[in-house]
Amino acid sequence: MRQDTEKRSNGLELTVLVHQASGQDCQGCPRQPGCTRNPTKGRVVKRYQGEEALERLAQRMKDPDSQRVYRQRKQSVELGYADLKEHRGLRVFRGFGRQRARAQAGLVLLASNGLTIMHALQRRQRPKQARAPQETEAA
């Protein structure tokens, strides 16, 4: 096993673990016809670092209890992300570079949090306004 890095077109470098079986191992293997086309060269298997975490997540999401929890999360937490992407412009960044993208994301999140606080304060004040007319009618 050896460790390499793969460079993606977007400049991201990923760590890859490369497992290579020799041709002799493949020629004696009963699974060889379904595993490799050229048994004399052997077989190379690449796994990205952290790929096992994705497999654990996929396995966990097959569980009905996990699916139920995700359906609940989808109705509460994920709506905020959808709002940021669809209504607040975080689907596409307007500037070039990581610094400008972070600045845009930070400003959008600040504005979104401000709106959330404003709506919470308005909800808190509504019952007081609703009670005031009733008290004056009773007097």
N, C-alpha and C positions, 0 to 999 in steps of 0.2 A: 504494500500500500504506500502511495506517495501523496503528497499534498501539492496542488497547483492552484493558480489563480486564473480565473477567466475574466476577461474584460468585455463588458457589454457595450453596445453602441452609445448608450447614454453616459458612458464614463464610469459606471459602477463596476467595482472589482469584487468578484465572488470567490470565496475559497471553495475549492473542489477537492474531495477525497477520491482518489483514483485507485481502484482495485483491478489488478490484471492477473488473469489466470494464464498459465502457460499452455501452449498447444498440446503438450502431452497430457495435461489434466483434462482438456476438453475431448480429446480423442477417445479416452477411456470412459467417459461419462455417459450414462444411459439417457440423460436429458439433452444431450448435444444437438439433436436435430431441431428441437424447438427453442434452443438457446442461442446458437450462433450459426452463421452461414458458412464461415470458414474455420473449421476446427484446427487447422494447422497453425493459425496465428494465435489462437486462444480467444479469450473474451475480455473486454474492458468494461467495467461498470463504474460510472461516475455518480457520486452523491454530493450534493451541495451541503455545506456546513449549515446545520440547523434544519435540515429537511426532515429529520425525525420528529421535530416539534409539529410540523405540518401534518405528518402522518398520525400523530397522537390526537391532534385536533379533529382530523377527519374521522378517526375511530370513535372519538367521544361524541361527535355530532350524529353518529348512527344510533345512539341511545335515545329512546323516546323521551326520557326525562330531560336530557339536554336540549332536545328539539323544543320541548314545551317552554323551558327557560328562555331559549333564544326567541321564541314567538313573543314572550312577554317583553324582552329587551327591545325587540323590534318596534313595539308599540310605544316605548318610552324613550330610551336612550338614542336609538338610531334615528328618530325623527329630528333630533337636534342636528345631527350630521347632515341629514337630507336637506334641512332648512339652510344650513350654511352653504351647501353646494348649489342648491337650486335658486334660492332667493337672495343670498348675500354675496354671490359672485366668487365663491371659492372653487369653482369647477376649473377655471383657467386663471393663471397668474398673469398679471398685466405687465410686469417688469421682467428684465432678464437678470439672472443670477440668484444665488441662494439668499443673499442678504436682502434683496428687494422682495423676494417671495416670502421670507420670514416677516418682513415689515408689513406686507399686505395681509398675511394671515393673522398677525398680531392685532392689527387695527380692526379687522373684521371680527375677530373674537372679542375684542374689547367692546365694540359696538353691540355685538350680540348679547354679551353679558350685561351691558347697560340696559338694553331693551328688556331682558329677563327681569332685572331688578325693578325697572320701572313698572312692568306689568304686575309684579308681585306686590309692590306698594299700592298700586291702583286697586288690586283685589282686596287688600287689607283695609283700604279706606271706604270701599263700597258699603259694607254692612253698617258702618257708622252713619253714612249719609242716608241709608234706608231707614234707620231707627229714628232719626231726627224728626221727620214729618209725622210719624206715628205718635211720638211723645207730645207734639204740639196739638194733635187732634184730640188726644185724651184730656188735655188741660182745659 
